[in-house]
């Protein structure tokens, strides 16, 4: 890194550090710092402009009045320059006499009358008469018809006497016109004692600066008061908002904890319910089912003892009733009992539910999922139960309401979620018109939402039906 780059880097770092430090200040403090700098700069600019305007206006007005006064006696004496190249000795003497009398002698320091070729036709210093000097810019402007006035710009060789006067001088260039033709025949350059004028200008400038400073200070104080009041309002609102945010965060934390407790309780209820159903299934299988099977066997022995023929119609009806009751009890046991789901992945749970439905309904179900990623990871038991029941209920609804329709189960994992769909190409229905009035779908929604998932029905008349369940993907066992 070069030295220049190092300096720029350090300077940028210092600027960033200053910005961070100022960022912690209250708003009205930052306004006071920035506003004072801007106000001072603005006051300096406005004061300079106003002061310059006052000086220019006063100098020009003074020059005009002085030029009119001086031209009243210089112009008549200079008319012979319209026809002659110089002034006569008599004219020069008359000018010296006029300039030597009061009050001109007290106010006018010197007078020069210029010809167009840079020749001095008259000068208060007699030794300069008849000499030529390079014309200054002000002199050229005067030959162009402009009246010029300025303070103490005495830089020419012809102004040595004026430079030695020791008083502030007002230098005026005044065109002299011919009385007959109106053409400029000469330029009068005269120097006036500007001591009083300079004092007046200083007082005027001081008053202007004072007014500018007072107006600027009043404006700054008014703005500072507004910003300070706004800053206090913002600070108060910020404190209130911070308090409200902290309260909301506390309530949100409590709600989250309650939600987790409710979700956990719901999961435990679901597991308890499944265990209860497995227990009921076992009790039915070991109790009523066994009793019905035993009754069917005992029926044959009773018939032999009683001498009743095997083809007796009443015996046949009794045997059919016992067989039907036994089938119903076994079917009920099979419906209440879930396969062993502990340690199963999403894909394995889907396979178990699909195979169970295929065995019961005698139909084929299309599969649309793989065993990789989140679908191949073992999930906690409540999630496996929910997945199994969702697929079981969805396939059974398709079997009941869309017989003969193609049905499929698909699943995928994306954006941290697992989506499982059961779809058929049956007649469909309008979910808004029908609503979830049955126990199956409404129970599914409650089961899915209880473990933090979402449940959706996508169906329309003639467009088939899709049941969609979405669960968090991060639900490992």
DOMIKE-36818 format. One record per residue (C-alpha): residue in one letter; x, y, z. Coordinates in steps of 0.25 Angstrom, whole numbers, plus 2048, in hexadecimal, padded with zeros to 3 digits. Layout:
// residues N
aXYZ/...
***
This chain:
// residues 477
x800800800/x80680E7FC/x807819805/x7FB8217FF/x7F2814800/x7F681380E/x7F3821811/x7E582080A/x7E2813812/x7E581981F/x7DD82581C/x7D181D818/x7D3815824/x7D382182D/x7C7827825/x7BF81A828/x7C381A837/x7BE828838/x7B1825831/x7AF81983B/x7B2822846/x7A982D842/x79E82383F/x79C82184E/x79982F851/x78B834852/x78583B846/x78584984B/x79484884F/x798843841/x78F84E83B/x796858844/x7A485383F/x7A0853830/x79785F831/x7A1868837/x7AB86582C/x7A1867821/x79C873828/x7AA879829/x7AD87781B/x7A087C816/x7A188881F/x7AF88B819/x7AA88A80B/x79E89380D/x7A689D815/x7B189D80B/x7A689F800/x79F8AA808/x7AB8B180C/x7B08B17FD/x7A38B67F8/x7A38C1802/x7B28C57FF/x7AF8C57F0/x7A28CD7F1/x7A88D77FA/x7B58D97F2/x7AD8DA7E5/x7A38E47EB/x7AF8EC7F1/x7B78EC7E4/x7AB8F07DC/x7A88FC7E5/x7B79007E5/x7B88FE7D6/x7AC9077D4/x7B29127DD/x7C09117D7/x7BB9117C8/x7B391E7CB/x7C19257CA/x7CA91C7C4/x7C29197B7/x7C19287B3/x7D09297B4/x7D391D7AD/x7CB9207A0/x7D7925799/x7DC917798/x7D191478E/x7D991C784/x7E791D78A/x7F091278E/x7F391979C/x7EF9237A5/x7F49317A5/x7FC9377B0/x7F19407B4/x7E79357B5/x7F192D7BE/x7F39397C7/x7E493B7C8/x7E292C7CC/x7EE92D7D6/x7E79397DC/x7DA9327DD/x7E09267E4/x7E892E7ED/x7DC9357F3/x7D392F7FF/x7CB926800/x7D291F7F4/x7E09207F9/x7DB919806/x7D490D7FF/x7DA90C7F2/x7E89067F3/x7EC9067E4/x7E69077D6/x7EA9027C9/x7E49047BB/x7E88F97B1/x7E88FA7A2/x7E48ED79A/x7F38EA796/x7F78E97A5/x7FC8F77A5/x7FA8FF7B2/x7F490D7AE/x7F39117BC/x7F890D7CA/x7F99127D8/x80890F7D6/x80D9187CC/x81890F7C8/x80F9047C3/x80890D7B9/x80B9097AB/x8108FB7AF/x80A8EE7A9/x8078E27B2/x8018D47AF/x7F28D67B0/x7EC8CE7BC/x7DF8C57BB/x7D78CF7C2/x7DC8DA7B9/x7D88D27AD/x7CA8CF7B3/x7C98DE7B5/x7CC8E17A6/x7C18D77A3/x7B78E07AB/x7B78D97B8/x7B98E07C6/x7C28D87CF/x7C68DA7DD/x7CE8D27E7/x7D68D37F4/x7E58D47F4/x7E98CD7E7/x7F68D57E5/x7FF8CC7DD/x8038D57D2/x8108DE7D0/x8078EA7CF/x8018E87DD/x80D8EA7E5/x8088F67EC/x7FB8F07EF/x8028E47F5/x80A8ED7FF/x7FD8F4804/x7FB8EB80F/x7EC8EC80F/x7E28E2809/x7DF8E77FB/x7D38E67F2/x7D88E57E4/x7CD8E97D9/x7CE8E97CA/x7C48F27C3/x7C28F47B4/x7C29027AF/x7B99057A4/x7B9910799/x7AE91A79B/x7AC91B78D/x7AC90D787/x7AB905794/x7B78FC791/x7C18F879C/x7CD90279A/x7D48FE7A7/x7D48F77B4/x7D58FD7C1/x7DC8F57CC/x7DB8FB7DA/x7DE8F67E8/x7D58FA7F4/x7D88F9803/x7CF8ED807/x7D28ED816/x7C48F1819/x7BE8E880E/x7C78DC813/x7C28DE822/x7B38DF81D/x7B68D2815/x7BC8CB821/x7B08CF82A/x7A68CA81F/x7AD8BD81D/x7AD8BB82D/x79E8BE82D/x79C8B4821/x7A58A9828/x79D8AB835/x7908AA82E/x79489E827/x79A898833/x78D89B83B/x784895831/x78C88982F/x78D88683E/x77E88883F/x77C87F834/x785875839/x780875847/x771874842/x77586883A/x77D862845/x77186484E/x76885D844/x772851842/x774850851/x76584F854/x765845848/x77183D84E/x76A83C85B/x75D837855/x76582D84D/x76D829859/x760827862/x75981F857/x766817855/x766814864/x757810863/x759808857/x76580185D/x75C7FE869/x7517F9861/x75B7F0858/x7617EA865/x7537E786A/x74F7E185D/x75B7D985D/x7587D486B/x74A7D1867/x74F7CA85A/x7587C2862/x74D7BE86B/x7447BB860/x74F7B3859/x7517AB866/x7427A9867/x7417A4859/x74C79A85B/x746795867/x738794860/x73F78D854/x74678485D/x73A781865/x73277E858/x73D775853/x73D76E860/x72D76D85F/x72F767851/x73975D856/x730759862/x724758858/x72C74F84F/x73074685B/x722746860/x71D742852/x728737852/x723732860/x71573285B/x71972A84F/x720720857/x71571F861/x70B71D856/x71471384F/x71770B85C/x70970C862/x6FC70D859/x70470884C/x7096FC854/x6FB6FA85A/x6F46FA84D/x6FE6F0847/x6FC6E7853/x6ED6E8851/x6EE6E4843/x6F66D8847/x6EC6D4852/x6E16D5849/x6E56C9841/x6E66C184E/x6D86C6853/x6D26C2846/x6D86B4847/x6D36B2855/x6C66B7851/x6C56AF844/x6C36BB83B/x6C76B982D/x6D26C2828/x6C96C781C/x6BE6CC825/x6BA6DA821/x6BA6E082F/x6C76DA832/x6CD6E0825/x6C76EE828/x6CD6ED836/x6DB6E9830/x6DA6F5826/x6D76FF832/x6E36FA83A/x6EC6FB82E/x6E770982A/x6E970D838/x6F7707839/x6FB70E82C/x6F671C831/x6FE71A83E/x70B717836/x70972282C/x70672B838/x71372683E/x71B728831/x716736830/x71A73A83E/x72773483E/x73373C837/x73F735832/x74C73783A/x750745836/x75B747840/x76874B839/x76174C82B/x765756821/x75B75E819/x75C75680D/x75B749815/x74E74E81C/x74875280F/x74B74480A/x74573D816/x738745814/x737743805/x739734806/x72F733811/x72573A809/x7287327FC/x726725805/x71872A80A/x7137307FE/x7197287F3/x71E7347EB/x72B7397E6/x7307467EB/x73B74E7E3/x7477527EA/x74E75F7E8/x7597607F2/x76875C7F5/x76F757801/x77A762801/x77C76F809/x772772813/x76976780E/x77375D812/x775762820/x76E75B82C/x764764833/x75E765841/x75275C843/x747767844/x74C76B836/x74C75D830/x73E75B836/x739768830/x73E764822/x739756823/x72B75B827/x72B76681C/x72E75C811/x724752817/x71975C817/x71C76280A/x71C755803/x71075080A/x70875D806/x70D75B7F7/x70874C7F8/x6FA7517FD/x6F775D7F5/x6FF75A7E8/x6FE74B7E6/x7067477DA/x70E7547D9/x71D7547D8/x7237587E5/x73275B7E9/x73A75F7F5/x7467697F3/x75076F7FC/x75C7797FB/x765781804/x768790801/x76B79D809/x76C795816/x75E78F814/x758781810/x74C782808/x743775806/x7377747FC/x72C76A7FA/x72576D7ED/x71B7667E4/x71476A7D7/x7067687DC/x6FA7717DB/x70077B7E5/x6F77847ED/x6F67937F2/x6FD794800/x6F77A1803/x6E979C800/x6EA78F808/x6F4793813/x6FB78981C/x6EF784823/x6F3775824/x6FC77082F/x70776B826/x70C77781F/x70978082B/x711776834/x71C77682A/x71D78582A/x71E785839/x72877A839/x73178182F/x73078F835/x733789843/x74178583F/x744792838/x74078F82A/x735794820/x72A78D819/x72479180C/x71978C803/x71A78F7F4/x70E78A7EC/x70378F7E3/x6F77897DC/x6FD7807D0/x70B7837D4/x70E7787DE/x71377A7EC/x72177C7F3/x72377B802/x730782805/x737781813/x74478A816/x74D787821/x75A78C826/x766784820/x76E78582C/x76777B834/x771770836/x76F765840/
***
